[in-house]
Amino acid sequence: MMAFNEIQKHYSEAENRLPRMVLKEYLQYKILEIIFSSKFGDKIIFMGGTSVRIVYGNDRFSEDLDLDNCGLTKKDFAALMEIIKRELKMEGIEAEIRNTYQNVYHCYLKFPDILFNNNLPPLKDEKILIQIDSFCVKEKIKPEIKIISKADIFTEAAVYPADVILSQKISAILHRKRSKGRDIYDLIYLFSLARPNWEYLKKSDSIANMEELKNILDKKYSDKDLEQLSIDVEPFLINPRKVIQIKKFNAWLKNLCN
């Protein structure tokens, strides 16, 4: 593993204000490199909030790795997680893994010593945790092949186009039992890159156009809700002042053009 002070040279001063997030993101990059370089890489599509950050340049850090899998069995998933553990160990990174299999395959990777080893004194019982969630593909959508590159990491990865990720994010907002400010932040960012894939949204949520979408989202959050949701996203923001995007979401929505 590259020395942490060398890793930090590949991040801005503002990003380095959150050194634990920088280290965690480097591990996310490293895990993605291992996944897409493995024999299982062609069965994986990178998705979710971390893909918005790593591939599409969102200015907030992210927690977990969300992956769509195209025919990956439980046995395959377990084997892939062992590959990750083994290759990390070869680079001097010790990881503990725990897999669960329900509707979604999960792997919880804990890095017990990495904070201490990189001169980031851990708080009591603090460990870096990265959760990998692997969802079985329900509807095949052609991904794009993107380059993922940071510090000493370089790989190709299959990733959904921005309009599809935006549509998936909208669907997540509508269906989550517990709302997340991070979803709103990502939604606003993705709208700067694309417009929703209406074909996808029509199938997933019966939303056919911008007017229908705005009508549904307009009823979703009160100002009090948004104030509370801003607390959820603030620890992940590179620029903490941008938390205003969550608080002013309803005003932003009214001004959103087709």
URJODA-V624816 format. One line per field, one symbol per residue. ss: DSSP state (H for helix, E for strand, L for the rest). psi: psi as a letter, one per 20 degrees, with the letter a starting at -180 (. if undefined). burial: I if it has 9 or more other ideal C-beta (glycine too) atoms within 8 Angstrom, else O. Layout:
ss=???
psi=???
burial=???
This chain:
ss=LLLHHHHHHHLLLLHHHHHHHHHHHHHHHHHHHHHHHLLLHHHEEEEHHHHHHHLLLLLELLLLEEEEELLLLHHHHHHHHHHHHHHHHHLLLLLEEEEEELLLEEEEEEELLHHHHLLLLLLLLLLEEEEEEEEELLLLLLLEEEEEEELLEEEEEEELLHHHHHHHHHHHHHHLLLLLHHHHHHHHHHHLLLLLLHHHHHHHHLLLLHHHHHHHHHLLLLHHHHHHHHHHHHLLELLHHHHHHHHLHHHHHHHLLL
psi=pqqhhhghijqrgghiimhhhggghghggggggggiiriihjjpppaahhhhghgjkqlqrrgroppppnjprggggggghhgggghghhjjopqpqpqqochqpqpoopnhihggikknoqrpjpqppppppoppphpppprqpqpoppcjpprqqpqqqhhghghhgghgghiphoqphhggghggghiihrqqohgghhghjkoirhggghhghhjgprhgghgghhhhhgiiphohhjihhghkghggghipr.
burial=OOOIOIIIOOOOOOIIOIIIIIIIIIIIIIIIIIIIOIOIIOIIIIIIIIIIIIIIOIOIIIIIIIIIIIOIOOOIIIIIIIIIIOIIIOOOIIIOIOIOOOOOIIIIIIIOOIIIOOOIOIOOOOIIOIIIIIIOIOOOOOIOOIOIOOIOIOIOIIIIIIIIIIIIIIIIIIOIOOIIIIIIIIIIIIIOOIOIIIOIIIOOOOIOOIOIIIOIIIOOIOOOIIIOIIOIIIOIIIOOOIIOIIIIIIOIIOOOOO
